[in-house]
Amino acid sequence: MNNDQTAIAAPAGMAKLATMTDEQVAVREVAIIRAAEAKKRLTIAAMTLAYPTDFHDFDGKPYLTGDGARRLCGVGINLSAPVFTVEKVGIHYFVECMIEAEWPAVGMKCVEIGTCDTSDKLWNNDEERCEINKLTERFGGDTALANRALKGWVVKKAGENATSRAVSAVMGIKGLKWEDLAAVGFTPDTAGAQIKYKGKKGAKKSTGAIETVDTAKLLSLADGSEVSVRAKILSAEITDKGAKYVVGDVSSKATLMSKNTDPLPEWCVTGATLFFPKVKVSGYQGRTYYWVNASPEEVDDGE
């Protein structure tokens, strides 16, 4: 090297690696492989803590729900208290939630931000999904109460999103495909809900028929699920708020509700089997509601 040339020093870490013997490199290599294998085994073990319905099919991709993420924390993942930022612009709420997740067993820690806002087309692209419409109906048309409840709803959704993102990141399962989850028995058919983001450009619309379930399966479905139900009638009545059908049997009984106030057809009697083409599962303040969105049909028990 002549006097006109300047020596470029290697980064400290690289310089240290350059002085390692082959034996030392081999030891480090084995340690890295063992650590990666241990994390993989712990991740698989953690997945067994989740329920199949803890994953939703979001436009063909698996999405870990907030409840599912909290179940996965049973493998030793610690979550910080959530930190919320809430802003109201016009009629809409915009919420950010920050959560730190730490998995001491594998030495991983991360911070993730979850968001939710009421202007998102996912919640407002049709009458069924528009949360303010559902809340207004729930409060008997009182829009003031509905708007107050909407704030709590959007904060809850942002918190669930942050929890899901933080746990997925610390476990290294972000970007998983259904093919990856099939190894632990989770498939689109077992998903807690099928969500099609109609407001997303280029999103595919569902063209297949929705799943038909019995009462026992209905009771296991997650909030947001939409199915057809075939079940026996235990009782049925019309109230000032609509029809109420109690269906199932002694071991699994559900109450389906409808806004339809028309008189019940003569074939809608105790013991008859009915087919409800469209039933939506809706959770609110710890309770689960089953809304009938299409008139039930009579079924021949011999079918």
QUISULQUI-V138200 format. One record per residue. N is the residue number from 1. RES is the residue in three letters. PSI is psi in whole degrees, 0 to 359 (none if undefined). Layout:
BEGIN
n: <N	N>
res: <RES	RES>
psi: <PSI	PSI>
END
This chain:
BEGIN
n: <1	2	3	4	5	6	7	8	9	10	11	12	13	14	15	16	17	18	19	20	21	22	23	24	25	26	27	28	29	30	31	32	33	34	35	36	37	38	39	40	41	42	43	44	45	46	47	48	49	50	51	52	53	54	55	56	57	58	59	60	61	62	63	64	65	66	67	68	69	70	71	72	73	74	75	76	77	78	79	80	81	82	83	84	85	86	87	88	89	90	91	92	93	94	95	96	97	98	99	100	101	102	103	104	105	106	107	108	109	110	111	112	113	114	115	116	117	118	119	120	121	122	123	124	125	126	127	128	129	130	131	132	133	134	135	136	137	138	139	140	141	142	143	144	145	146	147	148	149	150	151	152	153	154	155	156	157	158	159	160	161	162	163	164	165	166	167	168	169	170	171	172	173	174	175	176	177	178	179	180	181	182	183	184	185	186	187	188	189	190	191	192	193	194	195	196	197	198	199	200	201	202	203	204	205	206	207	208	209	210	211	212	213	214	215	216	217	218	219	220	221	222	223	224	225	226	227	228	229	230	231	232	233	234	235	236	237	238	239	240	241	242	243	244	245	246	247	248	249	250	251	252	253	254	255	256	257	258	259	260	261	262	263	264	265	266	267	268	269	270	271	272	273	274	275	276	277	278	279	280	281	282	283	284	285	286	287	288	289	290	291	292	293	294	295	296	297	298	299	300	301	302	303>
res: <MET	ASN	ASN	ASP	GLN	THR	ALA	ILE	ALA	ALA	PRO	ALA	GLY	MET	ALA	LYS	LEU	ALA	THR	MET	THR	ASP	GLU	GLN	VAL	ALA	VAL	ARG	GLU	VAL	ALA	ILE	ILE	ARG	ALA	ALA	GLU	ALA	LYS	LYS	ARG	LEU	THR	ILE	ALA	ALA	MET	THR	LEU	ALA	TYR	PRO	THR	ASP	PHE	HIS	ASP	PHE	ASP	GLY	LYS	PRO	TYR	LEU	THR	GLY	ASP	GLY	ALA	ARG	ARG	LEU	CYS	GLY	VAL	GLY	ILE	ASN	LEU	SER	ALA	PRO	VAL	PHE	THR	VAL	GLU	LYS	VAL	GLY	ILE	HIS	TYR	PHE	VAL	GLU	CYS	MET	ILE	GLU	ALA	GLU	TRP	PRO	ALA	VAL	GLY	MET	LYS	CYS	VAL	GLU	ILE	GLY	THR	CYS	ASP	THR	SER	ASP	LYS	LEU	TRP	ASN	ASN	ASP	GLU	GLU	ARG	CYS	GLU	ILE	ASN	LYS	LEU	THR	GLU	ARG	PHE	GLY	GLY	ASP	THR	ALA	LEU	ALA	ASN	ARG	ALA	LEU	LYS	GLY	TRP	VAL	VAL	LYS	LYS	ALA	GLY	GLU	ASN	ALA	THR	SER	ARG	ALA	VAL	SER	ALA	VAL	MET	GLY	ILE	LYS	GLY	LEU	LYS	TRP	GLU	ASP	LEU	ALA	ALA	VAL	GLY	PHE	THR	PRO	ASP	THR	ALA	GLY	ALA	GLN	ILE	LYS	TYR	LYS	GLY	LYS	LYS	GLY	ALA	LYS	LYS	SER	THR	GLY	ALA	ILE	GLU	THR	VAL	ASP	THR	ALA	LYS	LEU	LEU	SER	LEU	ALA	ASP	GLY	SER	GLU	VAL	SER	VAL	ARG	ALA	LYS	ILE	LEU	SER	ALA	GLU	ILE	THR	ASP	LYS	GLY	ALA	LYS	TYR	VAL	VAL	GLY	ASP	VAL	SER	SER	LYS	ALA	THR	LEU	MET	SER	LYS	ASN	THR	ASP	PRO	LEU	PRO	GLU	TRP	CYS	VAL	THR	GLY	ALA	THR	LEU	PHE	PHE	PRO	LYS	VAL	LYS	VAL	SER	GLY	TYR	GLN	GLY	ARG	THR	TYR	TYR	TRP	VAL	ASN	ALA	SER	PRO	GLU	GLU	VAL	ASP	ASP	GLY	GLU>
psi: <127	179	342	350	142	129	135	114	137	147	148	316	318	321	321	320	324	337	358	142	166	322	319	321	318	320	315	319	315	319	319	317	318	319	318	320	320	317	320	316	321	323	316	319	319	322	334	347	342	157	151	325	356	349	131	150	102	102	40	2	144	136	122	124	166	318	318	320	319	327	321	338	346	348	0	20	132	136	139	169	137	146	118	144	120	129	138	124	112	235	357	147	139	123	135	140	127	130	138	133	139	134	88	326	332	5	32	141	142	162	131	153	127	146	159	141	151	357	349	132	342	327	348	9	349	167	327	320	343	107	323	326	317	320	321	319	318	328	24	31	0	100	332	313	322	318	326	319	330	324	314	323	313	327	317	316	320	320	319	320	318	318	315	314	319	314	318	320	314	334	348	31	14	141	10	149	165	330	325	320	342	334	335	15	11	127	168	330	335	0	148	336	152	116	124	119	88	336	353	127	129	2	142	141	145	131	349	162	147	159	142	128	164	182	319	315	322	317	343	355	152	163	133	348	149	123	171	149	133	119	162	145	126	324	158	141	160	127	180	346	353	191	148	121	124	119	163	218	190	323	336	107	137	151	118	137	146	151	355	123	11	153	147	141	157	336	355	79	162	131	342	150	127	154	120	106	330	109	129	130	126	121	141	123	48	357	153	132	147	107	128	117	10	146	138	159	147	141	133	123	344	354	none>
END
